[in-house]
Amino acid sequence: MGGGPSQVDTFDPKPLLDRLNGQNVPGSIAAGIPRIARAPLNNLFASPYRFARRGQSGIPVAEIFPHMGACVDDLCILRSCRHDSPIHAPAEYIATTGTQVGDRPSLGAWVTYGLGSENQNLPSFIVLKAGETGRAVAWSSGFLPARHQAAVVEPTGIPNAALPAGTRAEDRRAQLDLIESLNRNHLDRIASPRLAGGEELGVRGLAAQELDARIQSYELAFRMQAASPEAFDLARETQATKNLYGIGETDTNEFGTMCLMARRFVERGVRFVQLRSGGWDAHGDLVANHSPQARKTDRPIAALLIDLKRRGLLEQTLIIWGGEFGRTPAAENRTASPGRNHSPSGYSMWLAGGGVKGGIIIGATDPVGYAAVERPIHPNDLHATILYALGIDQYRMYYRHHNRNEIATVNGGEVVTEAFA
């Protein structure tokens, strides 16, 4: 959810905000708020949304998420996520790669490096985007071999996947065989003897790695020309399924299509799917921002959970929801329709499926929602938890880079073991 959904307007209600609306943060609370979140601590802004307890668990969810609220018994809500960057790009980098620098592999690349794909005719890592261009670091392979970066595709299909008019499959196969022969000859001339096994690469080794990835991408593209039309063919879905996702309706058609595509990719063995919906950056007029963003995404996300569950796929599919940070409990641009500023010190995310225990809350923010004060969860901890759910020991999966065994969680993270049944 690019831009930063507000925790106090979605999954972390703060009744004290109602009582302190327009006032400053009391000194007793301010003393416990980390410095990164201390400006401003005035003009507290009560949530414009009502919260209601949902499901058997009775977890409160904001009214803008009626469909996700109906699924709350499947959600493990992490109310104490935190990091130190209040700026979009580095915050997105740390959320997806583990550091703010933007020079490391994304988590999706690490997962495909460790587990590969169950479908050799589709990319092992796919990104679907709505409402934003996104930052490529979030799906890049970093220092891992380039074949582990994501394929960015449109909800309507993979661009240029079809064979050109008049081209036969055997003609394309002959073309690719010739290109591969030329590339292999070139690769033999430039390959470093230290290329294999993830060893340290020199300049020539890096060039060889890039060329090897290019050769493999040609082969994957050829296989995709046969496989992708079927994978993207929503005509195979029932009208009831399309209605569940809100396909064909103005607010939900785009993201609903993406969520349905994600389910189809999961069924076909794609290892990691990243769904991106931007526009949550509510500096002014929170209601005019968050309400339409919720209408676009709430129903499709709930549909994905429901659809996976009824097909017996939710237990083997981990769903992660969240943005790069949250928002301040204080008002920004204090007018009749105020917004909220960025806040990385305490925000909400949730997990579902993949062996996660549903209907629970982990962690807490302070009484007005500025900062995590109970069970803080850093993105490195979240990444360690995701890897754990996939059966990967964060310390045993590594890649040799600059004479160091690099791991996905940088210097390690703490697995949130209480999230699992």
C-alpha positions in Angstrom: 0.0 0.0 0.0 2.4 2.7 -1.3 2.4 6.1 0.4 1.7 4.9 4.0 -1.8 4.0 5.3 -2.6 5.5 8.7 -2.5 3.0 11.5 -4.9 5.0 13.7 -7.5 5.1 10.9 -7.3 1.4 9.9 -6.2 -1.3 12.4 -5.1 0.6 15.6 -7.9 2.6 17.1 -7.0 5.2 19.7 -10.0 6.3 21.8 -7.7 8.9 23.6 -7.4 10.7 20.3 -11.1 11.5 20.4 -10.7 13.0 23.9 -7.6 15.0 23.0 -8.7 16.1 19.5 -7.0 19.5 18.8 -4.8 19.3 21.9 -1.1 18.6 22.3 0.3 15.2 23.3 0.4 15.0 27.2 3.9 15.2 28.6 3.6 11.8 30.2 3.1 10.2 26.8 5.5 12.5 24.9 8.3 11.4 27.2 8.1 7.8 25.8 7.9 8.8 22.1 11.2 8.3 20.1 12.8 11.4 18.9 12.2 10.5 15.2 8.5 10.9 15.8 8.5 14.0 18.1 7.7 16.7 15.5 5.0 17.7 15.7 3.4 16.6 19.0 0.6 19.2 18.9 -2.8 19.4 17.2 -3.8 15.8 17.8 -6.4 14.7 15.2 -9.2 12.2 16.1 -9.9 9.6 13.5 -12.8 10.5 11.2 -13.7 6.8 11.0 -15.7 4.6 13.3 -14.2 1.3 14.5 -16.2 -1.8 15.1 -15.3 -5.2 16.6 -15.4 -7.9 14.0 -15.5 -11.6 13.8 -15.3 -14.1 16.7 -12.0 -12.5 17.8 -13.6 -9.1 18.2 -10.7 -7.2 16.8 -11.6 -3.6 15.9 -11.3 -2.6 12.3 -12.1 0.8 10.7 -15.3 1.2 8.8 -13.4 1.9 5.6 -12.4 -1.9 5.5 -15.8 -3.7 5.8 -14.6 -6.6 3.7 -11.2 -7.1 5.3 -13.0 -6.7 8.7 -15.2 -9.7 7.8 -11.9 -11.7 7.4 -10.4 -10.5 10.6 -10.3 -14.0 12.2 -7.8 -14.9 9.5 -5.5 -11.9 10.2 -2.5 -11.6 12.5 -2.3 -7.9 13.0 1.1 -6.5 13.8 0.5 -3.1 15.5 4.1 -2.4 16.5 6.0 -2.2 13.2 8.7 0.4 13.2 11.9 1.8 11.6 13.7 5.1 11.4 13.1 6.6 7.9 10.3 9.1 7.4 11.0 9.5 3.7 9.2 7.4 1.1 12.0 6.0 -1.0 14.4 4.9 1.8 11.4 3.7 3.8 10.2 1.6 0.9 13.8 0.3 0.5 14.0 -0.8 4.1 10.5 -2.4 3.9 11.4 -4.5 0.9 15.2 -5.0 1.1 16.1 -4.5 4.7 18.2 -1.3 4.4 17.6 2.3 3.4 20.4 2.4 0.8 18.6 0.6 -2.1 21.6 -1.5 -3.1 20.5 -4.9 -1.8 18.2 -7.7 -3.2 14.5 -7.4 -2.5 12.9 -10.0 -0.4 11.2 -11.5 -3.4 14.5 -12.0 -5.1 15.9 -13.7 -2.0 12.9 -16.1 -1.8 13.3 -17.1 -5.5 17.0 -17.5 -5.0 16.3 -19.9 -2.1 13.3 -21.7 -3.3 13.1 -21.3 -7.1 9.8 -21.7 -8.9 7.3 -24.5 -9.3 6.5 -23.3 -12.8 9.3 -23.0 -15.3 7.1 -21.4 -17.9 6.3 -18.3 -15.8 8.5 -15.9 -13.9 9.2 -17.0 -10.3 8.7 -13.4 -9.1 6.0 -11.2 -10.5 5.0 -7.6 -9.7 1.6 -6.1 -10.5 1.2 -2.4 -10.1 -1.8 0.0 -9.8 -1.8 3.8 -9.3 1.9 4.3 -9.1 5.1 3.7 -11.1 6.9 2.3 -8.0 10.6 2.1 -7.3 12.5 -0.8 -9.0 14.6 -1.4 -5.9 11.5 -3.0 -4.3 11.7 -5.8 -6.8 15.3 -5.8 -7.9 17.8 -8.6 -7.5 20.5 -6.4 -6.1 23.8 -8.3 -5.9 22.0 -11.6 -6.5 22.1 -13.0 -10.1 19.9 -10.9 -12.3 17.6 -13.8 -13.1 16.1 -13.3 -9.6 14.7 -9.9 -10.2 10.9 -9.6 -10.8 9.0 -9.5 -14.0 6.8 -6.4 -14.0 3.6 -7.2 -15.8 0.2 -5.6 -16.6 -3.0 -7.0 -15.2 -4.1 -7.6 -18.8 -1.1 -9.7 -19.6 2.6 -9.8 -20.3 3.4 -7.2 -22.9 4.6 -8.6 -26.3 4.1 -12.2 -25.1 2.3 -13.3 -28.3 4.3 -14.3 -31.4 4.4 -11.7 -34.2 1.9 -12.3 -36.9 3.2 -14.9 -39.4 5.9 -16.3 -37.0 5.7 -20.0 -36.3 6.9 -21.4 -33.0 9.6 -23.5 -34.8 10.9 -20.4 -36.5 11.2 -18.6 -33.2 12.9 -21.6 -31.6 15.5 -21.6 -34.4 16.1 -17.9 -33.9 16.6 -18.3 -30.2 18.9 -21.3 -30.7 21.1 -19.1 -33.0 21.1 -16.3 -30.5 21.9 -18.6 -27.6 24.8 -20.1 -29.6 26.3 -16.7 -30.2 25.8 -15.6 -26.6 27.3 -18.9 -25.3 30.4 -18.4 -27.4 30.7 -14.8 -26.0 30.1 -16.1 -22.5 32.9 -18.6 -22.8 35.3 -15.8 -23.8 34.4 -13.5 -20.9 33.4 -15.9 -18.1 35.3 -15.6 -14.8 36.4 -19.0 -13.4 35.0 -17.7 -10.0 31.5 -17.3 -11.4 30.0 -20.6 -10.1 28.7 -21.1 -6.7 28.0 -17.5 -5.7 31.7 -16.7 -5.3 33.1 -13.2 -5.5 32.8 -11.8 -9.0 35.2 -9.5 -10.8 34.2 -7.2 -13.6 34.4 -10.0 -16.2 32.5 -12.3 -13.8 29.7 -9.7 -13.4 29.5 -9.3 -17.2 29.2 -13.1 -17.5 26.5 -13.2 -14.9 24.5 -10.5 -16.7 24.9 -12.4 -20.0 23.9 -15.7 -18.5 20.8 -14.0 -17.1 20.0 -12.6 -20.5 20.3 -16.0 -22.1 17.9 -17.5 -19.5 15.5 -14.6 -20.0 15.2 -15.3 -23.7 14.4 -18.9 -22.9 11.8 -18.0 -20.3 10.2 -15.5 -22.7 9.9 -18.3 -25.3 8.2 -20.6 -22.7 5.9 -17.7 -21.6 4.6 -17.2 -25.1 2.9 -20.6 -24.7 2.0 -20.4 -21.0 1.1 -16.8 -20.3 -2.1 -16.5 -22.4 -3.7 -19.3 -20.3 -2.5 -17.8 -17.0 -3.9 -14.4 -17.9 -7.2 -15.7 -19.4 -9.9 -14.5 -16.9 -12.6 -15.8 -19.3 -11.9 -19.2 -17.6 -13.1 -17.7 -14.3 -16.8 -17.9 -13.3 -18.8 -14.7 -13.1 -19.3 -15.3 -9.4 -15.6 -15.3 -8.9 -15.2 -12.0 -10.9 -18.0 -10.5 -8.8 -16.3 -11.5 -5.6 -13.2 -9.5 -6.6 -15.2 -6.5 -7.9 -14.1 -7.0 -11.5 -16.2 -4.9 -13.8 -16.9 -2.3 -11.2 -15.4 1.2 -11.3 -13.6 1.3 -8.0 -12.4 -2.2 -7.8 -11.8 -3.4 -11.3 -8.1 -2.7 -11.6 -7.0 -4.0 -8.2 -9.5 -6.7 -8.2 -8.1 -8.0 -11.5 -4.6 -7.9 -10.0 -5.7 -9.9 -6.9 -7.4 -12.5 -9.1 -4.3 -12.7 -11.2 -2.2 -13.2 -8.0 -4.4 -16.2 -7.1 -4.0 -17.7 -10.6 -0.2 -17.2 -10.4 -0.1 -18.9 -7.0 -2.1 -21.9 -8.4 0.5 -22.2 -11.2 3.5 -22.2 -8.9 4.8 -18.6 -9.1 6.8 -18.3 -5.9 6.4 -14.6 -5.0 3.8 -12.0 -6.2 4.0 -8.4 -5.2 0.8 -6.3 -5.6 1.2 -2.6 -5.4 -1.4 0.1 -4.9 -0.1 3.6 -4.5 -1.7 6.8 -3.4 -2.0 6.5 0.4 0.1 9.6 1.1 -2.6 11.7 2.9 -0.8 14.9 3.8 -4.1 16.8 3.3 -7.7 15.8 3.6 -7.3 12.3 5.0 -10.9 11.3 4.2 -10.6 12.3 0.6 -7.5 10.2 0.3 -8.0 7.1 2.5 -11.7 6.5 1.7 -11.2 6.0 -2.1 -8.0 4.1 -1.6 -9.9 1.7 0.7 -12.7 1.3 -1.8 -10.2 0.3 -4.5 -8.4 -2.3 -2.3 -10.6 -3.6 0.5 -13.0 -5.8 -1.4 -10.3 -7.3 -3.7 -7.9 -8.1 -0.8 -10.7 -9.8 1.1 -11.7 -11.7 -2.0 -8.2 -13.0 -2.4 -8.2 -14.3 1.2 -11.7 -15.9 0.7 -10.8 -17.4 -2.7 -7.5 -18.9 -1.5 -9.2 -20.3 1.6 -12.0 -22.0 -0.2 -9.6 -23.6 -2.7 -7.4 -24.9 0.1 -4.5 -22.7 -0.8 -4.4 -20.2 2.1 -2.6 -22.4 4.5 0.3 -22.7 2.0 0.2 -19.1 0.8 1.4 -16.2 3.1 -0.3 -12.9 2.6 1.4 -9.7 3.9 -0.4 -6.3 3.9 1.1 -2.9 4.7 2.9 0.2 3.5 6.4 1.6 3.9 5.3 3.4 7.2 2.3 4.8 9.0 1.1 8.4 9.7 1.2 10.7 12.7 -1.8 11.0 15.1 -1.3 14.8 14.8 -2.9 16.8 12.1 -1.0 18.2 9.1 -2.4 21.1 7.2 -4.9 21.8 9.9 -8.0 22.9 8.1 -11.5 21.7 8.0 -10.1 18.6 6.3 -6.7 17.9 7.7 -4.3 15.1 6.8 -1.4 13.3 8.5 2.4 13.3 8.1 4.7 10.3 7.7 5.4 8.3 10.8 7.8 5.3 10.8 8.0 4.8 14.5 4.8 2.8 14.9 2.5 1.4 12.3 0.3 -1.6 11.4 0.7 -4.5 9.0 -1.0 -7.9 8.9 -0.2 -11.4 8.0 -2.6 -14.2 6.9 -2.3 -17.8 5.8 1.0 -19.7 5.6 0.6 -21.2 9.0 -0.1 -17.9 10.7 -2.5 -17.8 13.6 -5.5 -15.7 12.7 -7.6 -13.4 14.9 -4.7 -12.1 17.0 -2.9 -8.8 17.6 0.8 -8.6 18.3 2.4 -5.5 19.7 1.1 -2.1 20.6 1.7 1.6 20.1 1.5 4.3 22.7 -1.9 5.6 23.8 -2.2 8.1 20.9 -0.5 5.9 18.2 2.9 7.6 17.6 5.4 4.9 18.4 5.7 1.1 19.0 6.0 0.6 22.8 5.3 -3.2 23.0 7.0 -5.9 20.9 8.6 -3.5 18.3 9.0 -5.3 14.9 11.6 -4.0 12.5 11.4 -4.8 8.8 14.4 -7.2 9.3 12.3 -9.0 12.0 9.3 -9.2 9.5 11.6 -10.5 6.8 13.0 -13.2 9.2 9.4 -14.1 10.0 8.4 -14.4 6.4 11.4 -16.6 5.6 10.6 -18.7 8.7 7.0 -19.2 7.3 8.5 -20.5 4.1 10.8 -22.9 5.9 14.0 -20.9 5.4 16.6 -20.3 8.1 17.7 -16.7 7.6 21.3 -17.6 8.6 21.7 -20.7 6.5 20.6 -19.1 3.2 23.4 -16.7 2.1 25.1 -15.4 -1.0 28.8 -14.6 -1.2 29.3 -10.9 -2.0 32.4 -8.7 -1.4 34.0 -11.5 0.6 31.0 -11.7 3.0 28.2 -14.2 3.4 25.3 -11.9 2.9 21.9 -12.9 4.3 18.4 -11.6 3.4 17.9 -10.0 6.9 21.2 -8.0 6.6 22.5 -8.7 10.2 19.7 -10.9 11.3 16.2 -10.4 12.5 14.0 -11.8 15.3 11.4 -14.2 14.1 7.9 -13.3 15.5 7.2 -16.8 16.5 4.0 -16.0 18.4 2.4 -15.3 15.0 2.3 -19.0 14.2 -0.2 -21.5 15.4 
